[in-house]
Amino acid sequence: MFVDGNAAAGPLAEALGIDLTTAVVTCAGCGVSGVFAETRVYDQGPGVVARCRSCEAVLIRLVRTATDAWLDLRGARSVRIPLAP
Ligand SMILES: [Zn+2]
């Protein structure tokens, strides 16, 4: 079972201090780009995993401990974050 990227917005915002839902993520595996909110998020494990909608490769992993957030972005070729003009 998965949910959309909005489900991961809270934990990622806590770790990064920004809202990633409108960020454009490019998959390192297949090269497809899409907004983070449309990724497939699996949040029932010990962490949160966002997967590519096209090829199912892992884009982003986030694990939170009591004192730290561990963020693995190696599955994303790039993350384009819109900034206020
Ligand atoms: Zn992909």
PDB file of the backbone (N, CA, C, O) and the ligand in Angstrom, with CONECT records:
HET     ZN  A 101       1
ATOM      1  N   MET A   1       0.839  -1.193   0.000  1.00  0.00           N
ATOM      2  CA  MET A   1       0.000   0.000   0.000  1.00  0.00           C
ATOM      3  C   MET A   1       0.876   1.246   0.000  1.00  0.00           C
ATOM      4  O   MET A   1       1.880   1.322   0.708  1.00  0.00           O
ATOM      5  N   PHE A   2       0.476   2.212  -0.804  1.00  0.00           N
ATOM      6  CA  PHE A   2       1.215   3.464  -0.820  1.00  0.00           C
ATOM      7  C   PHE A   2       0.227   4.626  -0.804  1.00  0.00           C
ATOM      8  O   PHE A   2      -0.960   4.473  -1.092  1.00  0.00           O
ATOM      9  N   VAL A   3       0.765   5.794  -0.457  1.00  0.00           N
ATOM     10  CA  VAL A   3      -0.005   7.031  -0.490  1.00  0.00           C
ATOM     11  C   VAL A   3       0.759   8.002  -1.381  1.00  0.00           C
ATOM     12  O   VAL A   3       1.839   7.669  -1.870  1.00  0.00           O
ATOM     13  N   ASP A   4       0.221   9.187  -1.599  1.00  0.00           N
ATOM     14  CA  ASP A   4       0.961  10.121  -2.447  1.00  0.00           C
ATOM     15  C   ASP A   4       1.969  10.926  -1.626  1.00  0.00           C
ATOM     16  O   ASP A   4       2.008  10.848  -0.398  1.00  0.00           O
ATOM     17  N   GLY A   5       2.776  11.695  -2.341  1.00  0.00           N
ATOM     18  CA  GLY A   5       3.883  12.400  -1.710  1.00  0.00           C
ATOM     19  C   GLY A   5       3.483  13.376  -0.626  1.00  0.00           C
ATOM     20  O   GLY A   5       4.308  13.753   0.207  1.00  0.00           O
ATOM     21  N   ASN A   6       2.230  13.790  -0.627  1.00  0.00           N
ATOM     22  CA  ASN A   6       1.790  14.720   0.421  1.00  0.00           C
ATOM     23  C   ASN A   6       1.946  14.112   1.813  1.00  0.00           C
ATOM     24  O   ASN A   6       2.116  14.829   2.799  1.00  0.00           O
ATOM     25  N   ALA A   7       1.885  12.775   1.881  1.00  0.00           N
ATOM     26  CA  ALA A   7       2.003  12.105   3.172  1.00  0.00           C
ATOM     27  C   ALA A   7       3.396  12.255   3.769  1.00  0.00           C
ATOM     28  O   ALA A   7       3.564  12.157   4.985  1.00  0.00           O
ATOM     29  N   ALA A   8       4.389  12.489   2.927  1.00  0.00           N
ATOM     30  CA  ALA A   8       5.764  12.633   3.403  1.00  0.00           C
ATOM     31  C   ALA A   8       6.143  14.093   3.622  1.00  0.00           C
ATOM     32  O   ALA A   8       7.246  14.389   4.081  1.00  0.00           O
ATOM     33  N   ALA A   9       5.240  14.995   3.297  1.00  0.00           N
ATOM     34  CA  ALA A   9       5.569  16.422   3.364  1.00  0.00           C
ATOM     35  C   ALA A   9       5.937  16.848   4.787  1.00  0.00           C
ATOM     36  O   ALA A   9       6.875  17.620   4.980  1.00  0.00           O
ATOM     37  N   GLY A  10       5.215  16.358   5.760  1.00  0.00           N
ATOM     38  CA  GLY A  10       5.471  16.760   7.138  1.00  0.00           C
ATOM     39  C   GLY A  10       6.841  16.331   7.639  1.00  0.00           C
ATOM     40  O   GLY A  10       7.609  17.167   8.115  1.00  0.00           O
ATOM     41  N   PRO A  11       7.167  15.029   7.542  1.00  0.00           N
ATOM     42  CA  PRO A  11       8.485  14.583   8.006  1.00  0.00           C
ATOM     43  C   PRO A  11       9.637  15.241   7.239  1.00  0.00           C
ATOM     44  O   PRO A  11      10.673  15.550   7.828  1.00  0.00           O
ATOM     45  N   LEU A  12       9.466  15.456   5.933  1.00  0.00           N
ATOM     46  CA  LEU A  12      10.530  16.096   5.156  1.00  0.00           C
ATOM     47  C   LEU A  12      10.667  17.572   5.524  1.00  0.00           C
ATOM     48  O   LEU A  12      11.777  18.102   5.585  1.00  0.00           O
ATOM     49  N   ALA A  13       9.547  18.226   5.766  1.00  0.00           N
ATOM     50  CA  ALA A  13       9.609  19.635   6.162  1.00  0.00           C
ATOM     51  C   ALA A  13      10.274  19.777   7.528  1.00  0.00           C
ATOM     52  O   ALA A  13      10.991  20.745   7.781  1.00  0.00           O
ATOM     53  N   GLU A  14      10.035  18.820   8.391  1.00  0.00           N
ATOM     54  CA  GLU A  14      10.682  18.858   9.703  1.00  0.00           C
ATOM     55  C   GLU A  14      12.197  18.752   9.554  1.00  0.00           C
ATOM     56  O   GLU A  14      12.946  19.449  10.240  1.00  0.00           O
ATOM     57  N   ALA A  15      12.650  17.864   8.643  1.00  0.00           N
ATOM     58  CA  ALA A  15      14.085  17.631   8.465  1.00  0.00           C
ATOM     59  C   ALA A  15      14.753  18.748   7.667  1.00  0.00           C
ATOM     60  O   ALA A  15      15.876  19.145   7.979  1.00  0.00           O
ATOM     61  N   LEU A  16      14.073  19.256   6.642  1.00  0.00           N
ATOM     62  CA  LEU A  16      14.695  20.208   5.718  1.00  0.00           C
ATOM     63  C   LEU A  16      14.277  21.652   5.952  1.00  0.00           C
ATOM     64  O   LEU A  16      14.974  22.577   5.537  1.00  0.00           O
ATOM     65  N   GLY A  17      13.165  21.842   6.603  1.00  0.00           N
ATOM     66  CA  GLY A  17      12.668  23.193   6.822  1.00  0.00           C
ATOM     67  C   GLY A  17      11.979  23.794   5.609  1.00  0.00           C
ATOM     68  O   GLY A  17      11.717  24.997   5.578  1.00  0.00           O
ATOM     69  N   ILE A  18      11.682  22.970   4.608  1.00  0.00           N
ATOM     70  CA  ILE A  18      10.983  23.441   3.405  1.00  0.00           C
ATOM     71  C   ILE A  18       9.915  22.428   3.011  1.00  0.00           C
ATOM     72  O   ILE A  18       9.961  21.257   3.390  1.00  0.00           O
ATOM     73  N   ASP A  19       8.965  22.914   2.247  1.00  0.00           N
ATOM     74  CA  ASP A  19       7.899  22.057   1.742  1.00  0.00           C
ATOM     75  C   ASP A  19       8.322  21.504   0.380  1.00  0.00           C
ATOM     76  O   ASP A  19       8.542  22.265  -0.563  1.00  0.00           O
ATOM     77  N   LEU A  20       8.432  20.191   0.284  1.00  0.00           N
ATOM     78  CA  LEU A  20       8.884  19.574  -0.974  1.00  0.00           C
ATOM     79  C   LEU A  20       7.736  19.160  -1.887  1.00  0.00           C
ATOM     80  O   LEU A  20       7.986  18.632  -2.970  1.00  0.00           O
ATOM     81  N   THR A  21       6.508  19.378  -1.493  1.00  0.00           N
ATOM     82  CA  THR A  21       5.395  18.830  -2.284  1.00  0.00           C
ATOM     83  C   THR A  21       5.389  19.353  -3.717  1.00  0.00           C
ATOM     84  O   THR A  21       4.982  18.627  -4.625  1.00  0.00           O
ATOM     85  N   THR A  22       5.825  20.587  -3.946  1.00  0.00           N
ATOM     86  CA  THR A  22       5.823  21.125  -5.304  1.00  0.00           C
ATOM     87  C   THR A  22       7.197  21.026  -5.972  1.00  0.00           C
ATOM     88  O   THR A  22       7.369  21.472  -7.106  1.00  0.00           O
ATOM     89  N   ALA A  23       8.165  20.449  -5.277  1.00  0.00           N
ATOM     90  CA  ALA A  23       9.494  20.259  -5.869  1.00  0.00           C
ATOM     91  C   ALA A  23       9.408  19.237  -7.002  1.00  0.00           C
ATOM     92  O   ALA A  23       8.623  18.291  -6.935  1.00  0.00           O
ATOM     93  N   VAL A  24      10.217  19.433  -8.036  1.00  0.00           N
ATOM     94  CA  VAL A  24      10.245  18.499  -9.157  1.00  0.00           C
ATOM     95  C   VAL A  24      11.434  17.559  -8.961  1.00  0.00           C
ATOM     96  O   VAL A  24      12.587  17.987  -8.916  1.00  0.00           O
ATOM     97  N   VAL A  25      11.124  16.285  -8.846  1.00  0.00           N
ATOM     98  CA  VAL A  25      12.139  15.263  -8.607  1.00  0.00           C
ATOM     99  C   VAL A  25      12.371  14.493  -9.899  1.00  0.00           C
ATOM    100  O   VAL A  25      11.426  14.048 -10.550  1.00  0.00           O
ATOM    101  N   THR A  26      13.651  14.341 -10.263  1.00  0.00           N
ATOM    102  CA  THR A  26      14.003  13.543 -11.443  1.00  0.00           C
ATOM    103  C   THR A  26      14.609  12.229 -10.982  1.00  0.00           C
ATOM    104  O   THR A  26      15.565  12.207 -10.207  1.00  0.00           O
ATOM    105  N   CYS A  27      14.048  11.148 -11.463  1.00  0.00           N
ATOM    106  CA  CYS A  27      14.482   9.806 -11.078  1.00  0.00           C
ATOM    107  C   CYS A  27      15.858   9.506 -11.668  1.00  0.00           C
ATOM    108  O   CYS A  27      16.085   9.700 -12.862  1.00  0.00           O
ATOM    109  N   ALA A  28      16.772   9.033 -10.825  1.00  0.00           N
ATOM    110  CA  ALA A  28      18.100   8.657 -11.298  1.00  0.00           C
ATOM    111  C   ALA A  28      18.053   7.369 -12.113  1.00  0.00           C
ATOM    112  O   ALA A  28      18.962   7.091 -12.895  1.00  0.00           O
ATOM    113  N   GLY A  29      16.997   6.586 -11.929  1.00  0.00           N
ATOM    114  CA  GLY A  29      16.893   5.326 -12.634  1.00  0.00           C
ATOM    115  C   GLY A  29      16.383   5.472 -14.062  1.00  0.00           C
ATOM    116  O   GLY A  29      17.025   5.002 -15.001  1.00  0.00           O
ATOM    117  N   CYS A  30      15.231   6.123 -14.232  1.00  0.00           N
ATOM    118  CA  CYS A  30      14.612   6.186 -15.558  1.00  0.00           C
ATOM    119  C   CYS A  30      14.587   7.589 -16.157  1.00  0.00           C
ATOM    120  O   CYS A  30      14.275   7.755 -17.336  1.00  0.00           O
ATOM    121  N   GLY A  31      14.916   8.599 -15.351  1.00  0.00           N
ATOM    122  CA  GLY A  31      14.991   9.957 -15.877  1.00  0.00           C
ATOM    123  C   GLY A  31      13.672  10.707 -15.916  1.00  0.00           C
ATOM    124  O   GLY A  31      13.634  11.866 -16.331  1.00  0.00           O
ATOM    125  N   VAL A  32      12.596  10.069 -15.494  1.00  0.00           N
ATOM    126  CA  VAL A  32      11.298  10.746 -15.491  1.00  0.00           C
ATOM    127  C   VAL A  32      11.257  11.783 -14.367  1.00  0.00           C
ATOM    128  O   VAL A  32      11.730  11.536 -13.258  1.00  0.00           O
ATOM    129  N   SER A  33      10.679  12.951 -14.679  1.00  0.00           N
ATOM    130  CA  SER A  33      10.525  14.014 -13.691  1.00  0.00           C
ATOM    131  C   SER A  33       9.060  14.168 -13.323  1.00  0.00           C
ATOM    132  O   SER A  33       8.170  13.942 -14.143  1.00  0.00           O
ATOM    133  N   GLY A  34       8.827  14.552 -12.085  1.00  0.00           N
ATOM    134  CA  GLY A  34       7.461  14.812 -11.644  1.00  0.00           C
ATOM    135  C   GLY A  34       7.484  15.503 -10.303  1.00  0.00           C
ATOM    136  O   GLY A  34       8.488  15.475  -9.590  1.00  0.00           O
ATOM    137  N   VAL A  35       6.358  16.130  -9.961  1.00  0.00           N
ATOM    138  CA  VAL A  35       6.315  16.806  -8.672  1.00  0.00           C
ATOM    139  C   VAL A  35       6.304  15.773  -7.549  1.00  0.00           C
ATOM    140  O   VAL A  35       5.741  14.686  -7.679  1.00  0.00           O
ATOM    141  N   PHE A  36       6.938  16.143  -6.455  1.00  0.00           N
ATOM    142  CA  PHE A  36       7.089  15.201  -5.345  1.00  0.00           C
ATOM    143  C   PHE A  36       5.739  14.709  -4.838  1.00  0.00           C
ATOM    144  O   PHE A  36       5.609  13.551  -4.440  1.00  0.00           O
ATOM    145  N   ALA A  37       4.740  15.578  -4.851  1.00  0.00           N
ATOM    146  CA  ALA A  37       3.420  15.199  -4.341  1.00  0.00           C
ATOM    147  C   ALA A  37       2.837  14.000  -5.085  1.00  0.00           C
ATOM    148  O   ALA A  37       1.957  13.315  -4.562  1.00  0.00           O
ATOM    149  N   GLU A  38       3.323  13.739  -6.310  1.00  0.00           N
ATOM    150  CA  GLU A  38       2.782  12.638  -7.108  1.00  0.00           C
ATOM    151  C   GLU A  38       3.618  11.361  -7.013  1.00  0.00           C
ATOM    152  O   GLU A  38       3.327  10.373  -7.687  1.00  0.00           O
ATOM    153  N   THR A  39       4.660  11.385  -6.172  1.00  0.00           N
ATOM    154  CA  THR A  39       5.427  10.158  -5.987  1.00  0.00           C
ATOM    155  C   THR A  39       4.605   9.165  -5.163  1.00  0.00           C
ATOM    156  O   THR A  39       3.604   9.522  -4.541  1.00  0.00           O
ATOM    157  N   ARG A  40       5.050   7.931  -5.177  1.00  0.00           N
ATOM    158  CA  ARG A  40       4.396   6.903  -4.377  1.00  0.00           C
ATOM    159  C   ARG A  40       5.155   6.775  -3.069  1.00  0.00           C
ATOM    160  O   ARG A  40       6.335   6.422  -3.064  1.00  0.00           O
ATOM    161  N   VAL A  41       4.496   7.054  -1.978  1.00  0.00           N
ATOM    162  CA  VAL A  41       5.144   7.061  -0.674  1.00  0.00           C
ATOM    163  C   VAL A  41       4.676   5.856   0.146  1.00  0.00           C
ATOM    164  O   VAL A  41       3.484   5.581   0.281  1.00  0.00           O
ATOM    165  N   TYR A  42       5.664   5.162   0.679  1.00  0.00           N
ATOM    166  CA  TYR A  42       5.410   4.023   1.568  1.00  0.00           C
ATOM    167  C   TYR A  42       5.863   4.457   2.952  1.00  0.00           C
ATOM    168  O   TYR A  42       7.054   4.663   3.189  1.00  0.00           O
ATOM    169  N   ASP A  43       4.904   4.596   3.866  1.00  0.00           N
ATOM    170  CA  ASP A  43       5.233   5.176   5.170  1.00  0.00           C
ATOM    171  C   ASP A  43       4.908   4.249   6.335  1.00  0.00           C
ATOM    172  O   ASP A  43       4.778   4.698   7.474  1.00  0.00           O
ATOM    173  N   GLN A  44       4.777   2.962   6.052  1.00  0.00           N
ATOM    174  CA  GLN A  44       4.439   2.029   7.128  1.00  0.00           C
ATOM    175  C   GLN A  44       5.658   1.365   7.752  1.00  0.00           C
ATOM    176  O   GLN A  44       5.531   0.665   8.757  1.00  0.00           O
ATOM    177  N   GLY A  45       6.845   1.576   7.168  1.00  0.00           N
ATOM    178  CA  GLY A  45       8.053   0.955   7.692  1.00  0.00           C
ATOM    179  C   GLY A  45       8.673   1.799   8.783  1.00  0.00           C
ATOM    180  O   GLY A  45       8.037   2.711   9.313  1.00  0.00           O
ATOM    181  N   PRO A  46       9.912   1.496   9.119  1.00  0.00           N
ATOM    182  CA  PRO A  46      10.591   2.306  10.131  1.00  0.00           C
ATOM    183  C   PRO A  46      10.913   3.708   9.629  1.00  0.00           C
ATOM    184  O   PRO A  46      11.243   4.591  10.421  1.00  0.00           O
ATOM    185  N   GLY A  47      10.820   3.917   8.321  1.00  0.00           N
ATOM    186  CA  GLY A  47      11.054   5.231   7.745  1.00  0.00           C
ATOM    187  C   GLY A  47      10.034   5.501   6.647  1.00  0.00           C
ATOM    188  O   GLY A  47       9.043   4.785   6.505  1.00  0.00           O
ATOM    189  N   VAL A  48      10.296   6.535   5.887  1.00  0.00           N
ATOM    190  CA  VAL A  48       9.431   6.917   4.774  1.00  0.00           C
ATOM    191  C   VAL A  48      10.220   6.722   3.485  1.00  0.00           C
ATOM    192  O   VAL A  48      11.361   7.173   3.379  1.00  0.00           O
ATOM    193  N   VAL A  49       9.618   6.054   2.508  1.00  0.00           N
ATOM    194  CA  VAL A  49      10.259   5.820   1.223  1.00  0.00           C
ATOM    195  C   VAL A  49       9.359   6.384   0.123  1.00  0.00           C
ATOM    196  O   VAL A  49       8.171   6.069   0.056  1.00  0.00           O
ATOM    197  N   ALA A  50       9.943   7.224  -0.740  1.00  0.00           N
ATOM    198  CA  ALA A  50       9.214   7.741  -1.902  1.00  0.00           C
ATOM    199  C   ALA A  50       9.768   7.058  -3.139  1.00  0.00           C
ATOM    200  O   ALA A  50      10.978   7.041  -3.363  1.00  0.00           O
ATOM    201  N   ARG A  51       8.871   6.495  -3.939  1.00  0.00           N
ATOM    202  CA  ARG A  51       9.275   5.764  -5.145  1.00  0.00           C
ATOM    203  C   ARG A  51       8.787   6.468  -6.399  1.00  0.00           C
ATOM    204  O   ARG A  51       7.775   7.170  -6.387  1.00  0.00           O
ATOM    205  N   CYS A  52       9.522   6.268  -7.473  1.00  0.00           N
ATOM    206  CA  CYS A  52       9.192   6.820  -8.792  1.00  0.00           C
ATOM    207  C   CYS A  52       7.855   6.243  -9.284  1.00  0.00           C
ATOM    208  O   CYS A  52       7.613   5.041  -9.180  1.00  0.00           O
ATOM    209  N   ARG A  53       7.004   7.109  -9.814  1.00  0.00           N
ATOM    210  CA  ARG A  53       5.722   6.640 -10.352  1.00  0.00           C
ATOM    211  C   ARG A  53       5.902   5.829 -11.617  1.00  0.00           C
ATOM    212  O   ARG A  53       5.046   5.017 -11.970  1.00  0.00           O
ATOM    213  N   SER A  54       7.017   6.048 -12.303  1.00  0.00           N
ATOM    214  CA  SER A  54       7.226   5.389 -13.580  1.00  0.00           C
ATOM    215  C   SER A  54       7.879   4.018 -13.432  1.00  0.00           C
ATOM    216  O   SER A  54       7.376   3.028 -13.963  1.00  0.00           O
ATOM    217  N   CYS A  55       9.009   3.959 -12.706  1.00  0.00           N
ATOM    218  CA  CYS A  55       9.779   2.706 -12.651  1.00  0.00           C
ATOM    219  C   CYS A  55       9.831   2.082 -11.255  1.00  0.00           C
ATOM    220  O   CYS A  55      10.403   1.006 -11.081  1.00  0.00           O
ATOM    221  N   GLU A  56       9.241   2.747 -10.262  1.00  0.00           N
ATOM    222  CA  GLU A  56       9.185   2.214  -8.892  1.00  0.00           C
ATOM    223  C   GLU A  56      10.525   2.239  -8.153  1.00  0.00           C
ATOM    224  O   GLU A  56      10.617   1.727  -7.038  1.00  0.00           O
ATOM    225  N   ALA A  57      11.564   2.824  -8.753  1.00  0.00           N
ATOM    226  CA  ALA A  57      12.845   2.932  -8.045  1.00  0.00           C
ATOM    227  C   ALA A  57      12.684   3.858  -6.840  1.00  0.00           C
ATOM    228  O   ALA A  57      11.843   4.757  -6.831  1.00  0.00           O
ATOM    229  N   VAL A  58      13.505   3.615  -5.835  1.00  0.00           N
ATOM    230  CA  VAL A  58      13.471   4.464  -4.641  1.00  0.00           C
ATOM    231  C   VAL A  58      14.085   5.820  -4.977  1.00  0.00           C
ATOM    232  O   VAL A  58      15.217   5.891  -5.455  1.00  0.00           O
ATOM    233  N   LEU A  59      13.342   6.892  -4.730  1.00  0.00           N
ATOM    234  CA  LEU A  59      13.835   8.243  -4.958  1.00  0.00           C
ATOM    235  C   LEU A  59      14.433   8.826  -3.682  1.00  0.00           C
ATOM    236  O   LEU A  59      15.552   9.340  -3.688  1.00  0.00           O
ATOM    237  N   ILE A  60      13.694   8.742  -2.610  1.00  0.00           N
ATOM    238  CA  ILE A  60      14.069   9.383  -1.349  1.00  0.00           C
ATOM    239  C   ILE A  60      13.718   8.449  -0.194  1.00  0.00           C
ATOM    240  O   ILE A  60      12.643   7.850  -0.157  1.00  0.00           O
ATOM    241  N   ARG A  61      14.649   8.344   0.740  1.00  0.00           N
ATOM    242  CA  ARG A  61      14.386   7.630   1.988  1.00  0.00           C
ATOM    243  C   ARG A  61      14.592   8.609   3.133  1.00  0.00           C
ATOM    244  O   ARG A  61      15.518   9.419   3.106  1.00  0.00           O
ATOM    245  N   LEU A  62      13.749   8.535   4.113  1.00  0.00           N
ATOM    246  CA  LEU A  62      13.903   9.362   5.308  1.00  0.00           C
ATOM    247  C   LEU A  62      13.622   8.508   6.530  1.00  0.00           C
ATOM    248  O   LEU A  62      12.562   7.895   6.656  1.00  0.00           O
ATOM    249  N   VAL A  63      14.593   8.483   7.423  1.00  0.00           N
ATOM    250  CA  VAL A  63      14.413   7.786   8.692  1.00  0.00           C
ATOM    251  C   VAL A  63      14.685   8.792   9.801  1.00  0.00           C
ATOM    252  O   VAL A  63      15.684   9.510   9.790  1.00  0.00           O
ATOM    253  N   ARG A  64      13.779   8.819  10.740  1.00  0.00           N
ATOM    254  CA  ARG A  64      13.923   9.749  11.855  1.00  0.00           C
ATOM    255  C   ARG A  64      14.217   8.959  13.120  1.00  0.00           C
ATOM    256  O   ARG A  64      13.524   7.995  13.446  1.00  0.00           O
ATOM    257  N   THR A  65      15.267   9.388  13.832  1.00  0.00           N
ATOM    258  CA  THR A  65      15.541   8.826  15.145  1.00  0.00           C
ATOM    259  C   THR A  65      15.113   9.860  16.180  1.00  0.00           C
ATOM    260  O   THR A  65      14.530  10.887  15.834  1.00  0.00           O
ATOM    261  N   ALA A  66      15.397   9.595  17.415  1.00  0.00           N
ATOM    262  CA  ALA A  66      15.009  10.542  18.470  1.00  0.00           C
ATOM    263  C   ALA A  66      15.737  11.869  18.308  1.00  0.00           C
ATOM    264  O   ALA A  66      15.228  12.915  18.710  1.00  0.00           O
ATOM    265  N   THR A  67      16.934  11.825  17.715  1.00  0.00           N
ATOM    266  CA  THR A  67      17.741  13.051  17.668  1.00  0.00           C
ATOM    267  C   THR A  67      18.122  13.501  16.264  1.00  0.00           C
ATOM    268  O   THR A  67      18.603  14.621  16.092  1.00  0.00           O
ATOM    269  N   ASP A  68      17.920  12.657  15.259  1.00  0.00           N
ATOM    270  CA  ASP A  68      18.396  12.984  13.914  1.00  0.00           C
ATOM    271  C   ASP A  68      17.413  12.542  12.844  1.00  0.00           C
ATOM    272  O   ASP A  68      16.555  11.688  13.067  1.00  0.00           O
ATOM    273  N   ALA A  69      17.566  13.153  11.668  1.00  0.00           N
ATOM    274  CA  ALA A  69      16.859  12.702  10.469  1.00  0.00           C
ATOM    275  C   ALA A  69      17.922  12.245   9.478  1.00  0.00           C
ATOM    276  O   ALA A  69      18.871  12.977   9.197  1.00  0.00           O
ATOM    277  N   TRP A  70      17.760  11.023   8.943  1.00  0.00           N
ATOM    278  CA  TRP A  70      18.684  10.475   7.956  1.00  0.00           C
ATOM    279  C   TRP A  70      17.980  10.544   6.611  1.00  0.00           C
ATOM    280  O   TRP A  70      16.926   9.938   6.414  1.00  0.00           O
ATOM    281  N   LEU A  71      18.571  11.286   5.692  1.00  0.00           N
ATOM    282  CA  LEU A  71      17.943  11.502   4.399  1.00  0.00           C
ATOM    283  C   LEU A  71      18.841  10.947   3.302  1.00  0.00           C
ATOM    284  O   LEU A  71      20.006  11.328   3.191  1.00  0.00           O
ATOM    285  N   ASP A  72      18.295  10.048   2.496  1.00  0.00           N
ATOM    286  CA  ASP A  72      19.016   9.416   1.394  1.00  0.00           C
ATOM    287  C   ASP A  72      18.365   9.861   0.090  1.00  0.00           C
ATOM    288  O   ASP A  72      17.229   9.489  -0.203  1.00  0.00           O
ATOM    289  N   LEU A  73      19.083  10.653  -0.685  1.00  0.00           N
ATOM    290  CA  LEU A  73      18.545  11.209  -1.935  1.00  0.00           C
ATOM    291  C   LEU A  73      19.194  10.585  -3.168  1.00  0.00           C
ATOM    292  O   LEU A  73      19.032  11.101  -4.274  1.00  0.00           O
ATOM    293  N   ARG A  74      19.916   9.495  -2.997  1.00  0.00           N
ATOM    294  CA  ARG A  74      20.699   8.984  -4.132  1.00  0.00           C
ATOM    295  C   ARG A  74      19.841   8.518  -5.294  1.00  0.00           C
ATOM    296  O   ARG A  74      20.338   8.414  -6.415  1.00  0.00           O
ATOM    297  N   GLY A  75      18.582   8.238  -5.062  1.00  0.00           N
ATOM    298  CA  GLY A  75      17.702   7.816  -6.142  1.00  0.00           C
ATOM    299  C   GLY A  75      17.153   8.972  -6.970  1.00  0.00           C
ATOM    300  O   GLY A  75      16.494   8.766  -7.989  1.00  0.00           O
ATOM    301  N   ALA A  76      17.432  10.179  -6.517  1.00  0.00           N
ATOM    302  CA  ALA A  76      16.972  11.360  -7.260  1.00  0.00           C
ATOM    303  C   ALA A  76      18.158  11.992  -7.974  1.00  0.00           C
ATOM    304  O   ALA A  76      19.138  12.390  -7.344  1.00  0.00           O
ATOM    305  N   ARG A  77      18.058  12.079  -9.307  1.00  0.00           N
ATOM    306  CA  ARG A  77      19.121  12.737 -10.073  1.00  0.00           C
ATOM    307  C   ARG A  77      19.175  14.218  -9.691  1.00  0.00           C
ATOM    308  O   ARG A  77      20.249  14.807  -9.569  1.00  0.00           O
ATOM    309  N   SER A  78      17.991  14.799  -9.507  1.00  0.00           N
ATOM    310  CA  SER A  78      17.927  16.193  -9.062  1.00  0.00           C
ATOM    311  C   SER A  78      16.607  16.424  -8.347  1.00  0.00           C
ATOM    312  O   SER A  78      15.634  15.695  -8.539  1.00  0.00           O
ATOM    313  N   VAL A  79      16.602  17.461  -7.517  1.00  0.00           N
ATOM    314  CA  VAL A  79      15.395  17.923  -6.851  1.00  0.00           C
ATOM    315  C   VAL A  79      15.343  19.432  -7.081  1.00  0.00           C
ATOM    316  O   VAL A  79      16.147  20.183  -6.528  1.00  0.00           O
ATOM    317  N   ARG A  80      14.381  19.871  -7.910  1.00  0.00           N
ATOM    318  CA  ARG A  80      14.247  21.302  -8.206  1.00  0.00           C
ATOM    319  C   ARG A  80      13.186  21.885  -7.298  1.00  0.00           C
ATOM    320  O   ARG A  80      12.011  21.523  -7.371  1.00  0.00           O
ATOM    321  N   ILE A  81      13.624  22.801  -6.433  1.00  0.00           N
ATOM    322  CA  ILE A  81      12.736  23.371  -5.414  1.00  0.00           C
ATOM    323  C   ILE A  81      12.353  24.775  -5.822  1.00  0.00           C
ATOM    324  O   ILE A  81      13.224  25.638  -5.932  1.00  0.00           O
ATOM    325  N   PRO A  82      11.063  25.033  -6.051  1.00  0.00           N
ATOM    326  CA  PRO A  82      10.652  26.372  -6.432  1.00  0.00           C
ATOM    327  C   PRO A  82      10.864  27.360  -5.279  1.00  0.00           C
ATOM    328  O   PRO A  82      10.542  27.071  -4.126  1.00  0.00           O
ATOM    329  N   LEU A  83      11.402  28.507  -5.611  1.00  0.00           N
ATOM    330  CA  LEU A  83      11.646  29.546  -4.611  1.00  0.00           C
ATOM    331  C   LEU A  83      10.734  30.731  -4.879  1.00  0.00           C
ATOM    332  O   LEU A  83      10.311  30.964  -6.011  1.00  0.00           O
ATOM    333  N   ALA A  84      10.442  31.459  -3.842  1.00  0.00           N
ATOM    334  CA  ALA A  84       9.630  32.665  -4.007  1.00  0.00           C
ATOM    335  C   ALA A  84      10.446  33.680  -4.815  1.00  0.00           C
ATOM    336  O   ALA A  84      11.641  33.839  -4.568  1.00  0.00           O
ATOM    337  N   PRO A  85       9.808  34.378  -5.790  1.00  0.00           N
ATOM    338  CA  PRO A  85      10.550  35.364  -6.596  1.00  0.00           C
ATOM    339  C   PRO A  85      11.011  36.547  -5.759  1.00  0.00           C
ATOM    340  O   PRO A  85      11.646  37.462  -6.282  1.00  0.00           O
TER     341      PRO A  85
HETATM  342 ZN    ZN A 101      12.040   6.110 -12.402  1.00  0.00          ZN2+
END
